Amino acid sequence: MDKGLKTLFDRYWTSAGWKDDYDTSEEDFAIAKSEGYMFDDMPRRTHGEMLFLTFSVFAVCWIPRNARAMSKSS
């Protein structure tokens, strides 16, 4: 098994189940990241921020507007 893949599994999982604490050395994290198994953590967002982002995306992808665009393009 690749060292990066082992690091990924060891970071989040034990034989007892999911881990509550994520303790990974910077060196192991860098290896796993370079092998494409891990990536930098996402910024923490509040519930309100996530709702705002969700509705912002919905406004851009509004279904009737996209349906009209698709029907006019064919």
PyMOL Python script that loads the backbone (N, CA, C, O; Angstrom):
from pymol import cmd

cmd.read_pdbstr("""\
ATOM      1  N   MET A   1       0.859  -1.178   0.000  1.00  0.00           N
ATOM      2  CA  MET A   1       0.000   0.000   0.000  1.00  0.00           C
ATOM      3  C   MET A   1       0.899   1.235   0.000  1.00  0.00           C
ATOM      4  O   MET A   1       1.920   1.263   0.687  1.00  0.00           O
ATOM      5  N   ASP A   2       0.519   2.254  -0.772  1.00  0.00           N
ATOM      6  CA  ASP A   2       1.263   3.511  -0.789  1.00  0.00           C
ATOM      7  C   ASP A   2       1.266   4.137   0.600  1.00  0.00           C
ATOM      8  O   ASP A   2       0.304   4.007   1.357  1.00  0.00           O
ATOM      9  N   LYS A   3       2.370   4.822   0.923  1.00  0.00           N
ATOM     10  CA  LYS A   3       2.460   5.492   2.217  1.00  0.00           C
ATOM     11  C   LYS A   3       1.368   6.551   2.353  1.00  0.00           C
ATOM     12  O   LYS A   3       0.801   6.724   3.432  1.00  0.00           O
ATOM     13  N   GLY A   4       1.071   7.262   1.258  1.00  0.00           N
ATOM     14  CA  GLY A   4       0.029   8.285   1.293  1.00  0.00           C
ATOM     15  C   GLY A   4      -1.344   7.709   1.578  1.00  0.00           C
ATOM     16  O   GLY A   4      -2.116   8.296   2.337  1.00  0.00           O
ATOM     17  N   LEU A   5      -1.659   6.574   0.985  1.00  0.00           N
ATOM     18  CA  LEU A   5      -2.949   5.926   1.223  1.00  0.00           C
ATOM     19  C   LEU A   5      -3.048   5.443   2.661  1.00  0.00           C
ATOM     20  O   LEU A   5      -4.097   5.580   3.290  1.00  0.00           O
ATOM     21  N   LYS A   6      -1.970   4.881   3.183  1.00  0.00           N
ATOM     22  CA  LYS A   6      -1.948   4.445   4.583  1.00  0.00           C
ATOM     23  C   LYS A   6      -2.150   5.636   5.511  1.00  0.00           C
ATOM     24  O   LYS A   6      -2.868   5.537   6.506  1.00  0.00           O
ATOM     25  N   THR A   7      -1.519   6.761   5.186  1.00  0.00           N
ATOM     26  CA  THR A   7      -1.688   7.970   5.989  1.00  0.00           C
ATOM     27  C   THR A   7      -3.141   8.414   5.988  1.00  0.00           C
ATOM     28  O   THR A   7      -3.678   8.792   7.029  1.00  0.00           O
ATOM     29  N   LEU A   8      -3.778   8.369   4.828  1.00  0.00           N
ATOM     30  CA  LEU A   8      -5.190   8.748   4.727  1.00  0.00           C
ATOM     31  C   LEU A   8      -6.042   7.869   5.631  1.00  0.00           C
ATOM     32  O   LEU A   8      -6.841   8.378   6.418  1.00  0.00           O
ATOM     33  N   PHE A   9      -5.880   6.563   5.526  1.00  0.00           N
ATOM     34  CA  PHE A   9      -6.668   5.656   6.367  1.00  0.00           C
ATOM     35  C   PHE A   9      -6.366   5.861   7.842  1.00  0.00           C
ATOM     36  O   PHE A   9      -7.281   5.892   8.664  1.00  0.00           O
ATOM     37  N   ASP A  10      -5.091   6.000   8.184  1.00  0.00           N
ATOM     38  CA  ASP A  10      -4.716   6.157   9.590  1.00  0.00           C
ATOM     39  C   ASP A  10      -5.214   7.472  10.175  1.00  0.00           C
ATOM     40  O   ASP A  10      -5.435   7.569  11.382  1.00  0.00           O
ATOM     41  N   ARG A  11      -5.389   8.468   9.342  1.00  0.00           N
ATOM     42  CA  ARG A  11      -5.844   9.767   9.854  1.00  0.00           C
ATOM     43  C   ARG A  11      -7.295   9.709  10.321  1.00  0.00           C
ATOM     44  O   ARG A  11      -7.641  10.328  11.327  1.00  0.00           O
ATOM     45  N   TYR A  12      -8.134   8.987   9.620  1.00  0.00           N
ATOM     46  CA  TYR A  12      -9.566   9.018   9.906  1.00  0.00           C
ATOM     47  C   TYR A  12     -10.154   7.727  10.480  1.00  0.00           C
ATOM     48  O   TYR A  12     -11.282   7.745  10.973  1.00  0.00           O
ATOM     49  N   TRP A  13      -9.429   6.613  10.431  1.00  0.00           N
ATOM     50  CA  TRP A  13     -10.037   5.320  10.749  1.00  0.00           C
ATOM     51  C   TRP A  13      -9.136   4.471  11.628  1.00  0.00           C
ATOM     52  O   TRP A  13      -7.916   4.473  11.464  1.00  0.00           O
ATOM     53  N   THR A  14      -9.745   3.741  12.568  1.00  0.00           N
ATOM     54  CA  THR A  14      -9.034   2.734  13.360  1.00  0.00           C
ATOM     55  C   THR A  14      -9.857   1.460  13.324  1.00  0.00           C
ATOM     56  O   THR A  14     -10.961   1.444  12.780  1.00  0.00           O
ATOM     57  N   SER A  15      -9.333   0.413  13.892  1.00  0.00           N
ATOM     58  CA  SER A  15     -10.092  -0.840  13.940  1.00  0.00           C
ATOM     59  C   SER A  15     -11.355  -0.682  14.783  1.00  0.00           C
ATOM     60  O   SER A  15     -12.287  -1.477  14.653  1.00  0.00           O
ATOM     61  N   ALA A  16     -11.397   0.334  15.643  1.00  0.00           N
ATOM     62  CA  ALA A  16     -12.573   0.595  16.469  1.00  0.00           C
ATOM     63  C   ALA A  16     -13.586   1.505  15.770  1.00  0.00           C
ATOM     64  O   ALA A  16     -14.674   1.733  16.300  1.00  0.00           O
ATOM     65  N   GLY A  17     -13.248   2.019  14.606  1.00  0.00           N
ATOM     66  CA  GLY A  17     -14.168   2.893  13.873  1.00  0.00           C
ATOM     67  C   GLY A  17     -13.550   4.239  13.583  1.00  0.00           C
ATOM     68  O   GLY A  17     -12.330   4.398  13.624  1.00  0.00           O
ATOM     69  N   TRP A  18     -14.406   5.220  13.287  1.00  0.00           N
ATOM     70  CA  TRP A  18     -13.942   6.560  12.924  1.00  0.00           C
ATOM     71  C   TRP A  18     -13.223   7.215  14.094  1.00  0.00           C
ATOM     72  O   TRP A  18     -13.595   7.015  15.251  1.00  0.00           O
ATOM     73  N   LYS A  19     -12.198   7.992  13.792  1.00  0.00           N
ATOM     74  CA  LYS A  19     -11.441   8.713  14.817  1.00  0.00           C
ATOM     75  C   LYS A  19     -12.086  10.069  15.089  1.00  0.00           C
ATOM     76  O   LYS A  19     -12.681  10.683  14.202  1.00  0.00           O
ATOM     77  N   ASP A  20     -11.956  10.518  16.325  1.00  0.00           N
ATOM     78  CA  ASP A  20     -12.436  11.850  16.682  1.00  0.00           C
ATOM     79  C   ASP A  20     -11.346  12.901  16.486  1.00  0.00           C
ATOM     80  O   ASP A  20     -11.636  14.046  16.137  1.00  0.00           O
ATOM     81  N   ASP A  21     -10.095  12.509  16.711  1.00  0.00           N
ATOM     82  CA  ASP A  21      -8.971  13.432  16.563  1.00  0.00           C
ATOM     83  C   ASP A  21      -8.148  13.032  15.354  1.00  0.00           C
ATOM     84  O   ASP A  21      -7.905  11.849  15.116  1.00  0.00           O
ATOM     85  N   TYR A  22      -7.724  14.024  14.596  1.00  0.00           N
ATOM     86  CA  TYR A  22      -6.932  13.768  13.394  1.00  0.00           C
ATOM     87  C   TYR A  22      -5.499  14.206  13.646  1.00  0.00           C
ATOM     88  O   TYR A  22      -5.175  15.390  13.546  1.00  0.00           O
ATOM     89  N   ASP A  23      -4.652  13.255  13.971  1.00  0.00           N
ATOM     90  CA  ASP A  23      -3.254  13.580  14.237  1.00  0.00           C
ATOM     91  C   ASP A  23      -2.376  12.962  13.153  1.00  0.00           C
ATOM     92  O   ASP A  23      -2.187  11.747  13.100  1.00  0.00           O
ATOM     93  N   THR A  24      -1.848  13.821  12.298  1.00  0.00           N
ATOM     94  CA  THR A  24      -0.977  13.391  11.206  1.00  0.00           C
ATOM     95  C   THR A  24       0.229  14.319  11.198  1.00  0.00           C
ATOM     96  O   THR A  24       0.086  15.539  11.282  1.00  0.00           O
ATOM     97  N   SER A  25       1.410  13.737  11.097  1.00  0.00           N
ATOM     98  CA  SER A  25       2.607  14.575  11.047  1.00  0.00           C
ATOM     99  C   SER A  25       2.614  15.372   9.740  1.00  0.00           C
ATOM    100  O   SER A  25       2.024  14.960   8.741  1.00  0.00           O
ATOM    101  N   GLU A  26       3.285  16.506   9.769  1.00  0.00           N
ATOM    102  CA  GLU A  26       3.359  17.347   8.574  1.00  0.00           C
ATOM    103  C   GLU A  26       4.043  16.606   7.427  1.00  0.00           C
ATOM    104  O   GLU A  26       3.667  16.764   6.265  1.00  0.00           O
ATOM    105  N   GLU A  27       5.044  15.802   7.759  1.00  0.00           N
ATOM    106  CA  GLU A  27       5.771  15.043   6.732  1.00  0.00           C
ATOM    107  C   GLU A  27       4.861  14.013   6.065  1.00  0.00           C
ATOM    108  O   GLU A  27       4.823  13.916   4.838  1.00  0.00           O
ATOM    109  N   ASP A  28       4.126  13.241   6.875  1.00  0.00           N
ATOM    110  CA  ASP A  28       3.209  12.243   6.315  1.00  0.00           C
ATOM    111  C   ASP A  28       2.103  12.902   5.492  1.00  0.00           C
ATOM    112  O   ASP A  28       1.723  12.404   4.432  1.00  0.00           O
ATOM    113  N   PHE A  29       1.593  14.030   5.996  1.00  0.00           N
ATOM    114  CA  PHE A  29       0.548  14.748   5.265  1.00  0.00           C
ATOM    115  C   PHE A  29       1.074  15.224   3.913  1.00  0.00           C
ATOM    116  O   PHE A  29       0.381  15.116   2.902  1.00  0.00           O
ATOM    117  N   ALA A  30       2.293  15.746   3.897  1.00  0.00           N
ATOM    118  CA  ALA A  30       2.882  16.223   2.646  1.00  0.00           C
ATOM    119  C   ALA A  30       3.051  15.083   1.642  1.00  0.00           C
ATOM    120  O   ALA A  30       2.822  15.271   0.447  1.00  0.00           O
ATOM    121  N   ILE A  31       3.445  13.915   2.116  1.00  0.00           N
ATOM    122  CA  ILE A  31       3.595  12.753   1.228  1.00  0.00           C
ATOM    123  C   ILE A  31       2.237  12.345   0.654  1.00  0.00           C
ATOM    124  O   ILE A  31       2.103  12.139  -0.552  1.00  0.00           O
ATOM    125  N   ALA A  32       1.237  12.233   1.524  1.00  0.00           N
ATOM    126  CA  ALA A  32      -0.106  11.843   1.081  1.00  0.00           C
ATOM    127  C   ALA A  32      -0.672  12.872   0.102  1.00  0.00           C
ATOM    128  O   ALA A  32      -1.340  12.508  -0.866  1.00  0.00           O
ATOM    129  N   LYS A  33      -0.407  14.140   0.351  1.00  0.00           N
ATOM    130  CA  LYS A  33      -0.886  15.198  -0.536  1.00  0.00           C
ATOM    131  C   LYS A  33      -0.188  15.114  -1.893  1.00  0.00           C
ATOM    132  O   LYS A  33      -0.826  15.273  -2.934  1.00  0.00           O
ATOM    133  N   SER A  34       1.129  14.863  -1.881  1.00  0.00           N
ATOM    134  CA  SER A  34       1.868  14.783  -3.148  1.00  0.00           C
ATOM    135  C   SER A  34       1.458  13.565  -3.970  1.00  0.00           C
ATOM    136  O   SER A  34       1.559  13.583  -5.197  1.00  0.00           O
ATOM    137  N   GLU A  35       0.993  12.500  -3.298  1.00  0.00           N
ATOM    138  CA  GLU A  35       0.537  11.300  -4.001  1.00  0.00           C
ATOM    139  C   GLU A  35      -0.930  11.420  -4.432  1.00  0.00           C
ATOM    140  O   GLU A  35      -1.452  10.523  -5.094  1.00  0.00           O
ATOM    141  N   GLY A  36      -1.599  12.519  -4.062  1.00  0.00           N
ATOM    142  CA  GLY A  36      -2.974  12.759  -4.489  1.00  0.00           C
ATOM    143  C   GLY A  36      -4.035  12.127  -3.601  1.00  0.00           C
ATOM    144  O   GLY A  36      -5.200  12.068  -3.993  1.00  0.00           O
ATOM    145  N   TYR A  37      -3.663  11.654  -2.415  1.00  0.00           N
ATOM    146  CA  TYR A  37      -4.640  11.032  -1.519  1.00  0.00           C
ATOM    147  C   TYR A  37      -5.293  12.022  -0.569  1.00  0.00           C
ATOM    148  O   TYR A  37      -6.417  11.800  -0.120  1.00  0.00           O
ATOM    149  N   MET A  38      -4.602  13.112  -0.259  1.00  0.00           N
ATOM    150  CA  MET A  38      -5.135  14.093   0.681  1.00  0.00           C
ATOM    151  C   MET A  38      -4.979  15.483   0.092  1.00  0.00           C
ATOM    152  O   MET A  38      -4.205  15.691  -0.842  1.00  0.00           O
ATOM    153  N   PHE A  39      -5.713  16.421   0.643  1.00  0.00           N
ATOM    154  CA  PHE A  39      -5.631  17.806   0.209  1.00  0.00           C
ATOM    155  C   PHE A  39      -5.807  18.698   1.429  1.00  0.00           C
ATOM    156  O   PHE A  39      -6.206  18.233   2.496  1.00  0.00           O
ATOM    157  N   ASP A  40      -5.508  19.980   1.264  1.00  0.00           N
ATOM    158  CA  ASP A  40      -5.640  20.910   2.379  1.00  0.00           C
ATOM    159  C   ASP A  40      -7.078  20.941   2.864  1.00  0.00           C
ATOM    160  O   ASP A  40      -8.014  20.785   2.079  1.00  0.00           O
ATOM    161  N   ASP A  41      -7.247  21.145   4.177  1.00  0.00           N
ATOM    162  CA  ASP A  41      -8.586  21.210   4.756  1.00  0.00           C
ATOM    163  C   ASP A  41      -9.359  22.390   4.190  1.00  0.00           C
ATOM    164  O   ASP A  41      -8.793  23.436   3.873  1.00  0.00           O
ATOM    165  N   MET A  42     -10.651  22.195   4.074  1.00  0.00           N
ATOM    166  CA  MET A  42     -11.533  23.271   3.636  1.00  0.00           C
ATOM    167  C   MET A  42     -11.712  24.239   4.803  1.00  0.00           C
ATOM    168  O   MET A  42     -11.653  23.830   5.962  1.00  0.00           O
ATOM    169  N   PRO A  43     -11.930  25.515   4.506  1.00  0.00           N
ATOM    170  CA  PRO A  43     -12.184  26.455   5.601  1.00  0.00           C
ATOM    171  C   PRO A  43     -13.513  26.118   6.279  1.00  0.00           C
ATOM    172  O   PRO A  43     -14.471  25.724   5.615  1.00  0.00           O
ATOM    173  N   ARG A  44     -13.563  26.271   7.567  1.00  0.00           N
ATOM    174  CA  ARG A  44     -14.802  26.019   8.319  1.00  0.00           C
ATOM    175  C   ARG A  44     -15.794  27.132   8.025  1.00  0.00           C
ATOM    176  O   ARG A  44     -15.431  28.308   7.995  1.00  0.00           O
ATOM    177  N   ARG A  45     -17.031  26.761   7.811  1.00  0.00           N
ATOM    178  CA  ARG A  45     -18.071  27.736   7.520  1.00  0.00           C
ATOM    179  C   ARG A  45     -19.229  27.551   8.492  1.00  0.00           C
ATOM    180  O   ARG A  45     -19.498  26.440   8.947  1.00  0.00           O
ATOM    181  N   THR A  46     -19.899  28.633   8.801  1.00  0.00           N
ATOM    182  CA  THR A  46     -21.069  28.558   9.664  1.00  0.00           C
ATOM    183  C   THR A  46     -22.261  28.075   8.842  1.00  0.00           C
ATOM    184  O   THR A  46     -22.212  28.043   7.613  1.00  0.00           O
ATOM    185  N   HIS A  47     -23.316  27.705   9.532  1.00  0.00           N
ATOM    186  CA  HIS A  47     -24.538  27.265   8.863  1.00  0.00           C
ATOM    187  C   HIS A  47     -25.085  28.381   7.979  1.00  0.00           C
ATOM    188  O   HIS A  47     -25.506  28.131   6.850  1.00  0.00           O
ATOM    189  N   GLY A  48     -25.079  29.604   8.489  1.00  0.00           N
ATOM    190  CA  GLY A  48     -25.576  30.739   7.722  1.00  0.00           C
ATOM    191  C   GLY A  48     -24.764  30.981   6.453  1.00  0.00           C
ATOM    192  O   GLY A  48     -25.327  31.284   5.401  1.00  0.00           O
ATOM    193  N   GLU A  49     -23.435  30.848   6.552  1.00  0.00           N
ATOM    194  CA  GLU A  49     -22.589  31.015   5.370  1.00  0.00           C
ATOM    195  C   GLU A  49     -22.888  29.945   4.329  1.00  0.00           C
ATOM    196  O   GLU A  49     -22.934  30.231   3.133  1.00  0.00           O
ATOM    197  N   MET A  50     -23.092  28.717   4.784  1.00  0.00           N
ATOM    198  CA  MET A  50     -23.396  27.630   3.843  1.00  0.00           C
ATOM    199  C   MET A  50     -24.744  27.846   3.172  1.00  0.00           C
ATOM    200  O   MET A  50     -24.889  27.573   1.980  1.00  0.00           O
ATOM    201  N   LEU A  51     -25.733  28.331   3.916  1.00  0.00           N
ATOM    202  CA  LEU A  51     -27.031  28.631   3.304  1.00  0.00           C
ATOM    203  C   LEU A  51     -26.879  29.724   2.257  1.00  0.00           C
ATOM    204  O   LEU A  51     -27.437  29.619   1.164  1.00  0.00           O
ATOM    205  N   PHE A  52     -26.125  30.774   2.583  1.00  0.00           N
ATOM    206  CA  PHE A  52     -25.912  31.864   1.634  1.00  0.00           C
ATOM    207  C   PHE A  52     -25.249  31.342   0.361  1.00  0.00           C
ATOM    208  O   PHE A  52     -25.681  31.682  -0.741  1.00  0.00           O
ATOM    209  N   LEU A  53     -24.212  30.524   0.496  1.00  0.00           N
ATOM    210  CA  LEU A  53     -23.522  29.978  -0.673  1.00  0.00           C
ATOM    211  C   LEU A  53     -24.443  29.077  -1.500  1.00  0.00           C
ATOM    212  O   LEU A  53     -24.431  29.123  -2.731  1.00  0.00           O
ATOM    213  N   THR A  54     -25.234  28.267  -0.813  1.00  0.00           N
ATOM    214  CA  THR A  54     -26.156  27.364  -1.502  1.00  0.00           C
ATOM    215  C   THR A  54     -27.180  28.145  -2.320  1.00  0.00           C
ATOM    216  O   THR A  54     -27.418  27.835  -3.488  1.00  0.00           O
ATOM    217  N   PHE A  55     -27.780  29.154  -1.704  1.00  0.00           N
ATOM    218  CA  PHE A  55     -28.782  29.937  -2.424  1.00  0.00           C
ATOM    219  C   PHE A  55     -28.155  30.780  -3.526  1.00  0.00           C
ATOM    220  O   PHE A  55     -28.809  31.064  -4.529  1.00  0.00           O
ATOM    221  N   SER A  56     -26.902  31.184  -3.358  1.00  0.00           N
ATOM    222  CA  SER A  56     -26.208  31.924  -4.412  1.00  0.00           C
ATOM    223  C   SER A  56     -26.010  31.045  -5.641  1.00  0.00           C
ATOM    224  O   SER A  56     -26.200  31.491  -6.773  1.00  0.00           O
ATOM    225  N   VAL A  57     -25.634  29.810  -5.412  1.00  0.00           N
ATOM    226  CA  VAL A  57     -25.456  28.876  -6.529  1.00  0.00           C
ATOM    227  C   VAL A  57     -26.805  28.579  -7.167  1.00  0.00           C
ATOM    228  O   VAL A  57     -26.911  28.509  -8.391  1.00  0.00           O
ATOM    229  N   PHE A  58     -27.832  28.405  -6.349  1.00  0.00           N
ATOM    230  CA  PHE A  58     -29.164  28.131  -6.877  1.00  0.00           C
ATOM    231  C   PHE A  58     -29.644  29.270  -7.777  1.00  0.00           C
ATOM    232  O   PHE A  58     -30.261  29.028  -8.814  1.00  0.00           O
ATOM    233  N   ALA A  59     -29.361  30.505  -7.381  1.00  0.00           N
ATOM    234  CA  ALA A  59     -29.790  31.657  -8.180  1.00  0.00           C
ATOM    235  C   ALA A  59     -29.123  31.648  -9.551  1.00  0.00           C
ATOM    236  O   ALA A  59     -29.733  32.043 -10.546  1.00  0.00           O
ATOM    237  N   VAL A  60     -27.880  31.199  -9.602  1.00  0.00           N
ATOM    238  CA  VAL A  60     -27.163  31.138 -10.879  1.00  0.00           C
ATOM    239  C   VAL A  60     -27.676  29.982 -11.732  1.00  0.00           C
ATOM    240  O   VAL A  60     -27.733  30.088 -12.957  1.00  0.00           O
ATOM    241  N   CYS A  61     -28.044  28.899 -11.095  1.00  0.00           N
ATOM    242  CA  CYS A  61     -28.443  27.681 -11.815  1.00  0.00           C
ATOM    243  C   CYS A  61     -29.955  27.496 -11.815  1.00  0.00           C
ATOM    244  O   CYS A  61     -30.434  26.363 -11.858  1.00  0.00           O
ATOM    245  N   TRP A  62     -30.688  28.551 -11.770  1.00  0.00           N
ATOM    246  CA  TRP A  62     -32.143  28.473 -11.709  1.00  0.00           C
ATOM    247  C   TRP A  62     -32.673  27.647 -12.869  1.00  0.00           C
ATOM    248  O   TRP A  62     -32.366  27.949 -14.023  1.00  0.00           O
ATOM    249  N   ILE A  63     -33.447  26.629 -12.601  1.00  0.00           N
ATOM    250  CA  ILE A  63     -33.844  25.624 -13.590  1.00  0.00           C
ATOM    251  C   ILE A  63     -34.652  26.192 -14.762  1.00  0.00           C
ATOM    252  O   ILE A  63     -34.308  25.897 -15.907  1.00  0.00           O
ATOM    253  N   PRO A  64     -35.705  26.987 -14.545  1.00  0.00           N
ATOM    254  CA  PRO A  64     -36.461  27.478 -15.713  1.00  0.00           C
ATOM    255  C   PRO A  64     -35.591  28.295 -16.672  1.00  0.00           C
ATOM    256  O   PRO A  64     -35.739  28.179 -17.889  1.00  0.00           O
ATOM    257  N   ARG A  65     -34.690  29.114 -16.138  1.00  0.00           N
ATOM    258  CA  ARG A  65     -33.824  29.912 -17.003  1.00  0.00           C
ATOM    259  C   ARG A  65     -32.913  28.998 -17.818  1.00  0.00           C
ATOM    260  O   ARG A  65     -32.724  29.214 -19.015  1.00  0.00           O
ATOM    261  N   ASN A  66     -32.350  27.980 -17.173  1.00  0.00           N
ATOM    262  CA  ASN A  66     -31.481  27.042 -17.893  1.00  0.00           C
ATOM    263  C   ASN A  66     -32.270  26.219 -18.895  1.00  0.00           C
ATOM    264  O   ASN A  66     -31.755  25.906 -19.968  1.00  0.00           O
ATOM    265  N   ALA A  67     -33.487  25.867 -18.579  1.00  0.00           N
ATOM    266  CA  ALA A  67     -34.313  25.097 -19.508  1.00  0.00           C
ATOM    267  C   ALA A  67     -34.601  25.925 -20.768  1.00  0.00           C
ATOM    268  O   ALA A  67     -34.552  25.407 -21.883  1.00  0.00           O
ATOM    269  N   ARG A  68     -34.902  27.214 -20.579  1.00  0.00           N
ATOM    270  CA  ARG A  68     -35.126  28.091 -21.742  1.00  0.00           C
ATOM    271  C   ARG A  68     -33.876  28.194 -22.585  1.00  0.00           C
ATOM    272  O   ARG A  68     -33.947  28.155 -23.813  1.00  0.00           O
ATOM    273  N   ALA A  69     -32.743  28.324 -21.944  1.00  0.00           N
ATOM    274  CA  ALA A  69     -31.472  28.437 -22.672  1.00  0.00           C
ATOM    275  C   ALA A  69     -31.210  27.165 -23.476  1.00  0.00           C
ATOM    276  O   ALA A  69     -30.759  27.236 -24.619  1.00  0.00           O
ATOM    277  N   MET A  70     -31.488  26.011 -22.888  1.00  0.00           N
ATOM    278  CA  MET A  70     -31.266  24.749 -23.588  1.00  0.00           C
ATOM    279  C   MET A  70     -32.218  24.602 -24.773  1.00  0.00           C
ATOM    280  O   MET A  70     -31.821  24.118 -25.833  1.00  0.00           O
ATOM    281  N   SER A  71     -33.470  25.017 -24.595  1.00  0.00           N
ATOM    282  CA  SER A  71     -34.431  24.864 -25.685  1.00  0.00           C
ATOM    283  C   SER A  71     -34.123  25.811 -26.849  1.00  0.00           C
ATOM    284  O   SER A  71     -34.419  25.495 -28.001  1.00  0.00           O
ATOM    285  N   LYS A  72     -33.535  26.961 -26.553  1.00  0.00           N
ATOM    286  CA  LYS A  72     -33.195  27.920 -27.620  1.00  0.00           C
ATOM    287  C   LYS A  72     -31.918  27.526 -28.339  1.00  0.00           C
ATOM    288  O   LYS A  72     -31.689  27.956 -29.470  1.00  0.00           O
ATOM    289  N   SER A  73     -31.071  26.705 -27.692  1.00  0.00           N
ATOM    290  CA  SER A  73     -29.798  26.359 -28.308  1.00  0.00           C
ATOM    291  C   SER A  73     -29.908  25.193 -29.283  1.00  0.00           C
ATOM    292  O   SER A  73     -28.963  24.942 -30.030  1.00  0.00           O
ATOM    293  N   SER A  74     -31.019  24.476 -29.303  1.00  0.00           N
ATOM    294  CA  SER A  74     -31.108  23.321 -30.208  1.00  0.00           C
ATOM    295  C   SER A  74     -31.738  23.643 -31.526  1.00  0.00           C
ATOM    296  O   SER A  74     -31.873  22.763 -32.377  1.00  0.00           O
TER     297      SER A  74
END
""", "prot")
cmd.dss("prot")
cmd.show_as("cartoon", "prot")
cmd.util.cbc("prot")
cmd.orient("prot")
